[in-house]
């Protein structure tokens, strides 16, 4: 099968916004997509824990961690909880940890980098606000697509029109 994002860009060039290249793919699910749920937090993953405990069927959690490289906003326990609650993936503008374990979990995970330190738990963060990073605005309810080629955002679900073989 062809790579998803190049196909989407070819067919929907005027409808998609491509995030600047910055993310690495860490999850077992290398290609994922879904409706955007946003979280804005900084060095505190309390709200990540809260959101992954909810039903995430057909959704992708987009976390604006302010680009912090000082601690991890996601570890294996929260990734496992997200997968068990149906989340398609998590995109983190920040760091993750437990990368070997996360690589075995059926969840899409993209992040800037890895860091072994956990966050402080202060209960801070804002859910479902528009967030911006990588030259793109992530709007709750819109759609995000991710694979090894990158990340893109579209205002609605995109269906590929692939020729039959």
C-alpha positions as CSV (number, residue, x, y, z in Angstrom):
1,X,0.0,0.0,0.0
2,X,1.2,3.5,-0.8
3,X,2.0,6.0,2.0
4,X,-1.1,7.8,3.2
5,X,0.0,11.4,3.5
6,X,1.6,11.8,0.1
7,X,-1.7,10.4,-1.4
8,X,-3.8,12.8,0.7
9,X,-1.5,15.8,-0.3
10,X,-1.8,14.8,-4.0
11,X,-5.6,14.5,-3.9
12,X,-6.5,17.3,-1.5
13,X,-3.6,19.8,-1.8
14,X,-5.9,22.8,-1.4
15,X,-7.7,21.3,1.7
16,X,-4.8,20.3,3.9
17,X,-2.3,22.0,6.1
18,X,1.0,20.1,6.6
19,X,2.8,20.4,9.9
20,X,6.5,21.4,9.6
21,X,8.7,18.3,9.9
22,X,9.6,17.9,13.5
23,X,8.0,14.7,14.8
24,X,9.3,11.1,15.2
25,X,7.0,8.1,15.1
26,X,7.1,6.0,18.3
27,X,3.9,3.9,18.4
28,X,3.3,0.5,17.0
29,X,0.6,2.1,14.8
30,X,2.7,4.0,12.2
31,X,-0.3,5.4,10.3
32,X,-3.2,6.9,12.1
33,X,-5.9,9.5,11.8
34,X,-9.0,10.8,13.6
35,X,-10.9,13.7,14.9
36,X,-8.8,16.2,16.8
37,X,-9.1,16.6,20.6
38,X,-6.6,19.2,21.9
39,X,-4.8,19.7,25.2
40,X,-2.6,22.6,26.0
41,X,-0.3,22.0,29.0
42,X,3.3,22.6,30.0
43,X,5.4,20.0,31.9
44,X,2.2,18.6,33.6
45,X,0.5,15.5,32.2
46,X,-2.4,15.5,34.6
47,X,-4.9,16.3,31.8
48,X,-3.3,13.7,29.5
49,X,-4.1,11.1,32.1
50,X,-7.7,12.5,32.4
51,X,-8.3,12.5,28.6
52,X,-6.9,9.0,27.8
53,X,-9.2,7.5,30.4
54,X,-12.2,8.7,28.2
55,X,-13.6,7.1,25.1
56,X,-11.3,8.0,22.2
57,X,-12.9,6.0,19.5
58,X,-12.0,7.6,16.2
59,X,-10.1,10.4,17.9
60,X,-6.5,11.6,18.1
61,X,-5.2,13.6,21.1
62,X,-3.1,16.5,20.0
63,X,-1.0,17.8,23.0
64,X,0.6,21.2,22.8
65,X,3.3,20.8,25.4
66,X,5.0,24.1,24.5
67,X,7.8,22.1,22.8
68,X,9.3,21.4,26.2
69,X,12.3,19.0,26.1
70,X,12.6,18.8,29.9
71,X,10.2,16.0,30.8
72,X,7.9,13.5,29.2
73,X,4.1,14.1,28.8
74,X,3.4,10.4,27.9
75,X,4.7,7.1,29.2
76,X,3.7,3.5,28.6
77,X,1.0,3.4,31.2
78,X,-1.0,6.3,29.7
79,X,-0.3,5.0,26.2
80,X,-1.7,1.6,27.2
81,X,-4.8,3.3,28.7
82,X,-5.3,5.4,25.5
83,X,-5.1,2.3,23.3
84,X,-7.5,0.3,25.5
85,X,-10.0,3.3,25.3
86,X,-10.0,3.3,21.5
87,X,-7.8,6.4,20.8
88,X,-6.2,6.2,17.4
89,X,-3.2,8.2,18.3
90,X,-1.5,10.9,20.3
91,X,0.6,13.7,18.8
92,X,2.8,15.5,21.4
93,X,4.6,18.8,20.9
94,X,6.9,17.7,23.6
95,X,8.5,14.5,24.8
96,X,7.5,10.9,25.7
97,X,9.3,8.2,27.6
98,X,9.1,4.4,27.8
99,X,9.7,4.3,24.1
100,X,10.4,0.5,23.9
101,X,7.1,-0.3,25.6
102,X,5.2,2.3,23.6
103,X,6.6,0.8,20.4
104,X,4.7,-2.4,21.3
105,X,1.3,-0.7,22.0
106,X,-1.3,-0.6,19.2
107,X,-1.4,3.2,19.2
108,X,-0.1,5.9,17.0
109,X,2.4,8.1,18.9
110,X,4.3,11.0,17.4
111,X,6.5,13.4,19.5
112,X,9.4,15.7,19.3
113,X,11.8,13.5,21.3
114,X,12.2,11.3,24.3
115,X,13.1,12.2,27.9
116,X,13.2,9.8,30.9
117,X,11.9,12.4,33.5
118,X,8.2,12.3,34.4
119,X,6.2,15.5,34.8
120,X,5.0,17.2,37.9
121,X,1.2,16.7,38.6
122,X,-0.4,20.0,39.2
123,X,-3.7,19.4,37.5
124,X,-3.1,22.1,34.9
125,X,-4.0,22.2,31.3
126,X,-6.7,23.5,28.9
127,X,-8.8,21.0,26.9
128,X,-10.3,21.6,23.4
129,X,-8.8,25.0,22.7
130,X,-7.3,25.8,19.3
131,X,-3.6,25.1,19.5
132,X,-0.8,26.1,17.1
133,X,2.6,24.6,16.4
134,X,4.6,23.6,13.4
135,X,2.9,26.3,11.3
136,X,-0.6,24.7,11.7
137,X,-3.6,25.4,13.8
138,X,-5.2,22.3,15.3
139,X,-8.9,22.9,15.7
140,X,-11.0,20.5,17.9
141,X,-13.4,18.5,15.8
142,X,-11.2,18.8,12.6
143,X,-9.2,15.9,11.4
144,X,-5.5,15.0,11.7
145,X,-3.6,12.4,9.7
146,X,-0.1,11.0,10.5
147,X,2.3,8.5,9.2
148,X,6.1,8.2,8.7
149,X,5.9,11.1,6.2
150,X,4.6,13.6,8.7
151,X,1.4,15.1,10.0
152,X,-1.4,17.0,8.3
153,X,-4.7,18.6,9.3
154,X,-7.9,18.9,7.3
155,X,-11.2,20.7,8.2
156,X,-13.2,17.4,7.5
157,X,-12.6,13.7,7.0
158,X,-10.8,12.9,3.8
159,X,-11.5,9.8,1.7
160,X,-8.9,8.7,-0.7
161,X,-10.1,7.9,-4.2
162,X,-7.5,5.2,-5.1
163,X,-7.6,3.5,-8.5
164,X,-8.5,-0.2,-8.3
165,X,-5.8,-2.6,-9.3
